[in-house]
Amino acid sequence: MNSTTQAHDEARRRIDAAHATDPNRTRDGLPAELVYADRMEAWVVRLVPDASPVLRLAARCQHLERWSVPRSTYPEGKAGYHAWRRSLYTRQAERARALLLEAGVSEAEAADAATWVSKTGLMKNAGTQALEDAACLVFLEFEIGDFAAQHADYTRERWIEIIRKTWRKMSPAAHQAALGLPFPPAIGELVHAAVSGGDAAE
């Protein structure tokens, strides 16, 4: 094993050790961030079969220590939500860069990972887009059902707009992957209405 591979392996160990401190647990009792990291990496590999080790590591940093900055630490409303999200992008990118450098990953690779995690160059930078695609697909495959249960008061129109906003952030390859997901009937109908351009009030 060469020194570069060793550095990548050490970076993965450090990233996953950070994930393991997440106090939030899945139904199986696993750290929620660790499960999310596995799902992110799996989607990146599906979308980019020749994904570099650094892109795979960056995928695992998508929600790096997000639990440490609760949404409640920012004001309510859309402006507060967007401020929270922007702060997370910066924080997660800086943390990812630090962990990779501590593990011996090169400065250039650590900088690339930070760029992708920070969402810099969305729709222009291939690495950034790969992470965004994976995040959207994780949401659609694993999270949208629970999200719907938490927001039962949302109207059909609001749901269709949420899905359309997600869709607009995705690449054509991610669109194709999403259309192959086995959605529950109610969610599948909303996805179809959103992406077909149908009337949200139908």
Backbone as CSV, one residue per row, in Angstrom:
resi,resn,N_x,N_y,N_z,CA_x,CA_y,CA_z,C_x,C_y,C_z
1,MET,0.857,-1.192,0.000,0.000,0.000,0.000,0.892,1.240,0.000
2,ASN,0.658,2.147,-0.987,1.500,3.335,-1.050,1.013,4.406,-0.082
3,SER,1.822,5.466,0.042,1.523,6.494,1.046,0.230,7.244,0.729
4,THR,-0.078,7.419,-0.567,-1.311,8.119,-0.946,-2.526,7.313,-0.526
5,THR,-2.493,6.013,-0.789,-3.600,5.145,-0.399,-3.752,5.121,1.115
6,GLN,-2.618,5.068,1.817,-2.659,5.088,3.283,-3.302,6.382,3.798
7,ALA,-2.985,7.494,3.144,-3.557,8.778,3.556,-5.059,8.799,3.335
8,HIS,-5.491,8.262,2.201,-6.934,8.205,1.924,-7.648,7.318,2.945
9,ASP,-7.042,6.198,3.266,-7.644,5.289,4.249,-7.715,5.941,5.631
10,GLU,-6.669,6.659,5.986,-6.658,7.340,7.276,-7.702,8.455,7.298
11,ALA,-7.861,9.148,6.169,-8.885,10.194,6.098,-10.273,9.603,6.280
12,ARG,-10.523,8.474,5.659,-11.817,7.816,5.826,-12.044,7.447,7.289
13,ARG,-11.005,6.941,7.937,-11.148,6.563,9.343,-11.487,7.785,10.197
14,ARG,-10.816,8.895,9.927,-11.062,10.107,10.717,-12.462,10.679,10.450
15,ILE,-12.867,10.665,9.196,-14.208,11.158,8.845,-15.278,10.315,9.531
16,ASP,-15.122,9.003,9.467,-16.138,8.132,10.051,-16.115,8.168,11.577
17,ALA,-14.956,8.435,12.152,-14.892,8.611,13.604,-15.679,9.852,14.012
18,ALA,-15.604,10.899,13.188,-16.387,12.107,13.459,-17.875,11.804,13.328
19,HIS,-18.245,11.062,12.299,-19.655,10.688,12.122,-20.175,9.890,13.321
20,ALA,-19.325,9.049,13.863,-19.752,8.156,14.956,-20.144,8.919,16.213
21,THR,-19.745,10.187,16.314,-20.099,10.985,17.497,-21.494,11.600,17.383
22,ASP,-22.154,11.415,16.261,-23.502,11.960,16.080,-24.442,11.350,17.120
23,PRO,-25.070,12.161,17.964,-25.987,11.612,18.974,-27.300,11.114,18.384
24,ASN,-27.609,11.519,17.162,-28.835,11.064,16.508,-28.626,9.663,15.959
25,ARG,-29.594,8.810,16.183,-29.482,7.418,15.767,-30.606,7.024,14.816
26,THR,-30.289,6.095,13.921,-31.298,5.544,13.033,-32.149,4.539,13.806
27,ARG,-33.158,3.999,13.152,-34.004,2.993,13.800,-33.197,1.762,14.209
28,ASP,-32.075,1.545,13.522,-31.206,0.411,13.843,-30.175,0.742,14.911
29,GLY,-30.206,1.953,15.421,-29.279,2.340,16.471,-27.926,2.806,15.986
30,LEU,-27.785,3.044,14.680,-26.504,3.494,14.129,-26.442,5.019,14.102
31,PRO,-25.240,5.595,14.171,-25.129,7.047,14.053,-25.728,7.504,12.721
32,ALA,-26.653,8.445,12.773,-27.368,8.854,11.560,-26.415,9.399,10.498
33,GLU,-25.401,10.154,10.911,-24.453,10.716,9.948,-23.642,9.642,9.234
34,LEU,-23.336,8.574,9.941,-22.562,7.498,9.328,-23.392,6.794,8.261
35,VAL,-24.654,6.562,8.546,-25.550,5.947,7.561,-25.695,6.866,6.353
36,TYR,-25.840,8.164,6.620,-25.969,9.127,5.525,-24.713,9.132,4.655
37,ALA,-23.549,9.075,5.285,-22.289,9.062,4.534,-22.203,7.845,3.624
38,ASP,-22.619,6.684,4.124,-22.617,5.469,3.300,-23.525,5.636,2.085
39,ARG,-24.689,6.232,2.308,-25.636,6.424,1.207,-25.112,7.425,0.190
40,MET,-24.505,8.485,0.667,-23.920,9.474,-0.240,-22.836,8.842,-1.113
41,GLU,-21.929,8.124,-0.488,-20.844,7.519,-1.259,-21.375,6.505,-2.260
42,ALA,-22.362,5.728,-1.851,-22.931,4.721,-2.752,-23.534,5.371,-3.998
43,TRP,-24.215,6.496,-3.819,-24.809,7.170,-4.973,-23.733,7.807,-5.853
44,VAL,-22.705,8.377,-5.259,-21.638,8.951,-6.068,-20.983,7.877,-6.931
45,VAL,-20.766,6.705,-6.355,-20.145,5.618,-7.112,-21.064,5.139,-8.239
46,ARG,-22.364,5.137,-8.000,-23.308,4.745,-9.060,-23.313,5.762,-10.190
47,LEU,-23.245,7.033,-9.841,-23.296,8.079,-10.850,-21.960,8.296,-11.538
48,VAL,-20.871,8.084,-10.789,-19.509,8.282,-11.322,-18.722,7.002,-11.037
49,PRO,-18.870,5.987,-11.872,-18.231,4.686,-11.589,-16.728,4.750,-11.375
50,ASP,-16.063,5.724,-12.013,-14.615,5.859,-11.835,-14.278,6.976,-10.844
51,ALA,-15.166,7.204,-9.887,-14.956,8.268,-8.895,-13.609,8.110,-8.208
52,SER,-12.902,9.206,-8.085,-11.596,9.180,-7.420,-11.776,8.944,-5.924
53,PRO,-10.727,8.464,-5.261,-10.811,8.297,-3.806,-11.188,9.585,-3.088
54,VAL,-10.706,10.735,-3.586,-11.005,12.001,-2.922,-12.465,12.395,-3.115
55,LEU,-13.027,12.118,-4.294,-14.449,12.393,-4.494,-15.295,11.530,-3.570
56,ARG,-14.894,10.282,-3.395,-15.624,9.407,-2.479,-15.513,9.892,-1.037
57,LEU,-14.344,10.381,-0.663,-14.191,10.938,0.686,-15.037,12.193,0.851
58,ALA,-15.052,13.042,-0.163,-15.858,14.262,-0.097,-17.336,13.925,0.055
59,ALA,-17.780,12.886,-0.631,-19.179,12.467,-0.504,-19.516,12.118,0.943
60,ARG,-18.573,11.536,1.629,-18.786,11.156,3.026,-18.811,12.376,3.950
61,CYS,-18.393,13.540,3.438,-18.350,14.756,4.252,-19.550,15.674,4.024
62,GLN,-20.512,15.228,3.229,-21.653,16.074,2.871,-22.358,16.660,4.091
63,HIS,-22.526,15.872,5.143,-23.182,16.355,6.368,-22.240,16.276,7.569
64,LEU,-20.960,16.475,7.327,-19.961,16.280,8.371,-20.242,17.139,9.603
65,GLU,-20.561,16.479,10.709,-20.850,17.127,11.997,-21.966,18.166,11.908
66,ARG,-22.889,17.953,10.999,-24.030,18.872,10.878,-24.849,18.912,12.168
67,TRP,-24.870,17.808,12.869,-25.647,17.731,14.106,-25.193,18.767,15.139
68,SER,-23.938,19.233,15.010,-23.400,20.163,16.013,-23.901,21.592,15.828
69,VAL,-24.597,21.852,14.700,-25.157,23.187,14.454,-26.648,23.024,14.157
70,PRO,-27.470,22.896,15.193,-28.904,22.670,14.969,-29.559,23.821,14.209
71,ARG,-30.596,23.492,13.476,-31.356,24.529,12.759,-31.861,25.594,13.729
72,SER,-32.138,25.194,14.957,-32.698,26.124,15.954,-31.727,27.218,16.378
73,THR,-30.457,27.098,15.985,-29.481,28.133,16.341,-29.575,29.334,15.407
74,TYR,-30.416,29.247,14.384,-30.634,30.351,13.456,-32.098,30.758,13.487
75,PRO,-32.410,31.985,13.085,-33.800,32.469,13.139,-34.751,31.621,12.296
76,GLU,-36.015,31.646,12.676,-37.046,30.981,11.900,-37.214,31.681,10.550
77,GLY,-37.856,30.993,9.627,-38.142,31.596,8.332,-37.119,31.252,7.273
78,LYS,-37.448,31.635,6.051,-36.618,31.281,4.896,-35.214,31.885,4.987
79,ALA,-35.131,33.151,5.402,-33.816,33.797,5.486,-32.930,33.095,6.507
80,GLY,-33.507,32.741,7.657,-32.746,32.025,8.670,-32.309,30.660,8.193
81,TYR,-33.198,29.987,7.459,-32.867,28.659,6.932,-31.699,28.745,5.957
82,HIS,-31.745,29.707,5.049,-30.665,29.824,4.063,-29.345,30.236,4.715
83,ALA,-29.426,31.067,5.736,-28.199,31.447,6.458,-27.598,30.231,7.143
84,TRP,-28.447,29.394,7.730,-27.984,28.156,8.372,-27.317,27.246,7.355
85,ARG,-27.950,27.056,6.207,-27.382,26.183,5.184,-26.031,26.709,4.695
86,ARG,-25.936,28.015,4.454,-24.660,28.569,3.978,-23.555,28.379,5.012
87,SER,-23.913,28.551,6.279,-22.900,28.382,7.327,-22.425,26.931,7.384
88,LEU,-23.348,26.007,7.156,-22.985,24.594,7.174,-22.037,24.254,6.032
89,TYR,-22.311,24.782,4.844,-21.439,24.496,3.706,-20.001,24.902,4.020
90,THR,-19.846,26.108,4.588,-18.507,26.597,4.913,-17.869,25.762,6.017
91,ARG,-18.629,25.506,7.061,-18.109,24.748,8.196,-17.723,23.331,7.785
92,GLN,-18.577,22.669,7.043,-18.313,21.287,6.635,-17.116,21.212,5.694
93,ALA,-17.007,22.190,4.806,-15.875,22.205,3.880,-14.560,22.394,4.630
94,GLU,-14.539,23.314,5.577,-13.315,23.560,6.347,-12.945,22.359,7.195
95,ARG,-13.959,21.722,7.764,-13.703,20.535,8.588,-13.192,19.379,7.723
96,ALA,-13.777,19.212,6.552,-13.326,18.156,5.641,-11.873,18.384,5.243
97,ARG,-11.551,19.617,4.870,-10.173,19.939,4.491,-9.208,19.616,5.639
98,ALA,-9.576,20.009,6.857,-8.699,19.783,8.007,-8.465,18.295,8.248
99,LEU,-9.534,17.510,8.187,-9.384,16.071,8.435,-8.519,15.408,7.370
100,LEU,-8.700,15.807,6.123,-7.895,15.222,5.057,-6.419,15.595,5.214
101,LEU,-6.159,16.840,5.545,-4.768,17.258,5.731,-4.133,16.544,6.918
102,GLU,-4.889,16.401,8.005,-4.377,15.687,9.175,-4.032,14.243,8.835
103,ALA,-4.764,13.679,7.882,-4.534,12.284,7.497,-3.383,12.125,6.518
104,GLY,-2.842,13.251,6.036,-1.728,13.184,5.100,-2.120,13.304,3.646
105,VAL,-3.385,13.607,3.373,-3.824,13.834,1.999,-3.199,15.135,1.497
106,SER,-2.886,15.198,0.211,-2.220,16.378,-0.334,-3.097,17.620,-0.221
107,GLU,-2.442,18.781,-0.208,-3.176,20.043,-0.114,-4.104,20.225,-1.310
108,ALA,-3.673,19.784,-2.487,-4.499,19.936,-3.688,-5.772,19.103,-3.586
109,GLU,-5.632,17.861,-3.132,-6.811,17.007,-3.002,-7.734,17.500,-1.886
110,ALA,-7.151,17.947,-0.792,-7.968,18.476,0.304,-8.726,19.718,-0.153
111,ALA,-8.083,20.540,-0.982,-8.744,21.735,-1.503,-9.890,21.364,-2.434
112,ASP,-9.683,20.341,-3.262,-10.763,19.882,-4.139,-11.961,19.416,-3.317
113,ALA,-11.693,18.613,-2.304,-12.775,18.109,-1.462,-13.539,19.259,-0.816
114,ALA,-12.816,20.258,-0.328,-13.464,21.403,0.306,-14.324,22.171,-0.692
115,THR,-13.843,22.299,-1.915,-14.623,22.972,-2.969,-15.939,22.247,-3.205
116,TRP,-15.881,20.930,-3.309,-17.088,20.151,-3.590,-18.064,20.194,-2.416
117,VAL,-17.555,20.062,-1.221,-18.420,20.047,-0.038,-19.058,21.416,0.186
118,SER,-18.360,22.480,-0.195,-18.883,23.838,0.004,-19.924,24.229,-1.038
119,LYS,-20.182,23.345,-2.017,-21.162,23.581,-3.089,-20.681,24.625,-4.089
120,THR,-19.384,24.891,-4.122,-18.841,25.856,-5.065,-18.910,25.317,-6.494
121,GLY,-19.440,26.139,-7.411,-19.474,25.748,-8.803,-20.565,24.761,-9.161
122,LEU,-21.675,24.801,-8.445,-22.782,23.893,-8.755,-23.207,24.070,-10.209
123,MET,-23.411,22.976,-10.889,-23.761,22.906,-12.305,-22.562,23.179,-13.223
124,LYS,-21.422,23.566,-12.651,-20.222,23.842,-13.446,-19.064,22.930,-13.070
125,ASN,-18.919,22.652,-11.785,-17.838,21.805,-11.298,-18.369,20.378,-11.172
126,ALA,-17.724,19.429,-11.843,-18.234,18.065,-11.885,-18.287,17.417,-10.506
127,GLY,-17.287,17.682,-9.675,-17.282,17.100,-8.342,-18.390,17.652,-7.476
128,THR,-18.582,18.974,-7.528,-19.664,19.601,-6.775,-21.006,19.051,-7.218
129,GLN,-21.186,18.919,-8.531,-22.461,18.404,-9.051,-22.687,16.961,-8.644
130,ALA,-21.640,16.165,-8.608,-21.788,14.769,-8.192,-22.300,14.678,-6.762
131,LEU,-21.771,15.524,-5.882,-22.250,15.521,-4.494,-23.681,16.018,-4.400
132,GLU,-24.018,17.045,-5.176,-25.395,17.561,-5.153,-26.373,16.512,-5.682
133,ASP,-25.998,15.852,-6.768,-26.848,14.783,-7.310,-27.070,13.695,-6.269
134,ALA,-25.991,13.284,-5.624,-26.095,12.221,-4.624,-26.991,12.653,-3.467
135,ALA,-26.844,13.899,-3.011,-27.663,14.388,-1.898,-29.138,14.393,-2.273
136,CYS,-29.443,14.828,-3.487,-30.842,14.835,-3.936,-31.394,13.422,-4.027
137,LEU,-30.591,12.497,-4.509,-31.045,11.112,-4.651,-31.211,10.434,-3.299
138,VAL,-30.335,10.744,-2.351,-30.510,10.214,-0.995,-31.833,10.709,-0.414
139,PHE,-32.121,11.988,-0.627,-33.388,12.553,-0.146,-34.572,11.829,-0.777
140,LEU,-34.541,11.667,-2.087,-35.667,11.060,-2.785,-35.818,9.573,-2.462
141,GLU,-34.705,8.878,-2.280,-34.777,7.439,-2.026,-35.090,7.105,-0.571
142,PHE,-34.491,7.840,0.358,-34.558,7.426,1.761,-35.310,8.381,2.695
143,GLU,-35.412,9.645,2.340,-35.856,10.641,3.315,-37.208,11.272,3.029
144,ILE,-37.669,11.240,1.798,-38.859,11.996,1.457,-40.099,11.478,2.178
145,GLY,-40.146,10.163,2.447,-41.291,9.609,3.163,-41.409,10.153,4.578
146,ASP,-40.290,10.145,5.310,-40.295,10.683,6.677,-40.546,12.187,6.657
147,PHE,-39.982,12.862,5.667,-40.203,14.303,5.544,-41.687,14.601,5.323
148,ALA,-42.332,13.778,4.515,-43.767,13.961,4.267,-44.570,13.741,5.536
149,ALA,-44.178,12.740,6.312,-44.892,12.461,7.562,-44.761,13.617,8.550
150,GLN,-43.624,14.295,8.524,-43.397,15.421,9.430,-44.105,16.695,8.967
151,HIS,-44.512,16.706,7.702,-45.131,17.913,7.135,-46.462,17.553,6.464
152,ALA,-47.297,16.892,7.216,-48.587,16.460,6.675,-49.483,17.636,6.304
153,ASP,-49.155,18.823,6.807,-49.963,20.005,6.514,-49.621,20.632,5.166
154,TYR,-48.568,20.180,4.509,-48.175,20.751,3.229,-49.225,20.434,2.165
155,THR,-49.518,21.411,1.346,-50.464,21.203,0.258,-49.796,20.452,-0.883
156,ARG,-50.622,19.942,-1.777,-50.100,19.278,-2.967,-49.229,20.243,-3.767
157,GLU,-49.658,21.487,-3.899,-48.892,22.477,-4.647,-47.509,22.688,-4.037
158,ARG,-47.459,22.740,-2.707,-46.165,22.956,-2.046,-45.248,21.760,-2.258
159,TRP,-45.799,20.555,-2.204,-45.000,19.355,-2.410,-44.411,19.326,-3.813
160,ILE,-45.227,19.670,-4.792,-44.746,19.656,-6.170,-43.637,20.684,-6.355
161,GLU,-43.754,21.824,-5.719,-42.709,22.839,-5.822,-41.414,22.370,-5.150
162,ILE,-41.534,21.687,-4.011,-40.346,21.142,-3.343,-39.617,20.169,-4.260
163,ILE,-40.376,19.292,-4.888,-39.766,18.300,-5.779,-39.150,18.986,-6.996
164,ARG,-39.832,20.003,-7.527,-39.291,20.720,-8.683,-37.992,21.438,-8.331
165,LYS,-37.919,22.023,-7.153,-36.688,22.690,-6.726,-35.552,21.680,-6.622
166,THR,-35.856,20.505,-6.076,-34.846,19.445,-6.000,-34.407,19.044,-7.399
167,TRP,-35.369,18.869,-8.297,-35.104,18.407,-9.659,-34.199,19.382,-10.410
168,ARG,-34.413,20.682,-10.176,-33.635,21.691,-10.894,-32.157,21.670,-10.514
169,LYS,-31.835,21.119,-9.359,-30.435,21.063,-8.909,-29.705,19.837,-9.436
170,MET,-30.436,18.926,-10.089,-29.872,17.639,-10.491,-29.453,17.619,-11.958
171,SER,-28.470,16.773,-12.252,-28.015,16.589,-13.622,-28.956,15.628,-14.362
172,PRO,-28.885,15.580,-15.697,-29.702,14.621,-16.446,-29.484,13.171,-16.002
173,ALA,-28.249,12.803,-15.688,-27.980,11.437,-15.231,-28.685,11.151,-13.913
174,ALA,-28.695,12.141,-13.023,-29.391,11.977,-11.746,-30.898,11.901,-11.952
175,HIS,-31.411,12.658,-12.925,-32.843,12.571,-13.243,-33.209,11.141,-13.634
176,GLN,-32.405,10.558,-14.496,-32.685,9.185,-14.937,-32.645,8.216,-13.770
177,ALA,-31.674,8.400,-12.896,-31.573,7.518,-11.728,-32.784,7.687,-10.822
178,ALA,-33.228,8.916,-10.643,-34.374,9.179,-9.772,-35.646,8.555,-10.306
179,LEU,-35.822,8.603,-11.623,-37.040,8.050,-12.220,-37.105,6.534,-12.082
180,GLY,-35.977,5.912,-11.770,-35.961,4.466,-11.567,-36.170,4.040,-10.127
181,LEU,-36.360,5.012,-9.215,-36.544,4.676,-7.802,-37.950,4.128,-7.548
182,PRO,-38.067,3.174,-6.626,-39.376,2.579,-6.324,-40.155,3.406,-5.304
183,PHE,-40.673,4.546,-5.721,-41.403,5.418,-4.808,-42.716,4.777,-4.355
184,PRO,-43.142,5.064,-3.119,-44.506,4.710,-2.716,-45.475,5.410,-3.668
185,PRO,-46.642,4.836,-3.926,-47.564,5.407,-4.920,-47.841,6.894,-4.757
186,ALA,-48.116,7.340,-3.535,-48.452,8.757,-3.332,-47.276,9.663,-3.680
187,ILE,-46.070,9.268,-3.271,-44.878,10.059,-3.576,-44.574,9.983,-5.069
188,GLY,-44.705,8.802,-5.638,-44.443,8.632,-7.062,-45.339,9.507,-7.918
189,GLU,-46.588,9.653,-7.510,-47.528,10.483,-8.266,-47.112,11.945,-8.214
190,LEU,-46.646,12.395,-7.045,-46.188,13.779,-6.913,-44.929,14.024,-7.746
191,VAL,-44.016,13.067,-7.725,-42.794,13.193,-8.525,-43.155,13.285,-10.002
192,HIS,-44.054,12.424,-10.438,-44.455,12.433,-11.856,-45.078,13.777,-12.225
193,ALA,-45.960,14.286,-11.359,-46.595,15.569,-11.628,-45.562,16.692,-11.667
194,ALA,-44.593,16.637,-10.765,-43.585,17.695,-10.678,-42.690,17.718,-11.911
195,VAL,-42.227,16.548,-12.334,-41.235,16.511,-13.415,-41.862,16.532,-14.800
196,SER,-43.149,16.239,-14.883,-43.818,16.252,-16.185,-44.324,17.636,-16.547
197,GLY,-44.232,18.559,-15.574,-44.706,19.909,-15.829,-46.196,20.048,-15.743
198,GLY,-46.833,19.066,-15.115,-48.287,19.114,-14.984,-48.741,20.203,-14.020
199,ASP,-50.020,20.468,-14.059,-50.606,21.487,-13.190,-50.600,20.984,-11.766
200,ALA,-49.980,21.731,-10.872,-49.911,21.312,-9.470,-51.284,21.213,-8.848
201,ALA,-52.265,21.846,-9.391,-53.603,21.818,-8.807,-54.446,20.681,-9.325
202,GLU,-53.939,19.908,-10.279,-54.725,18.816,-10.831,-55.067,17.777,-9.775
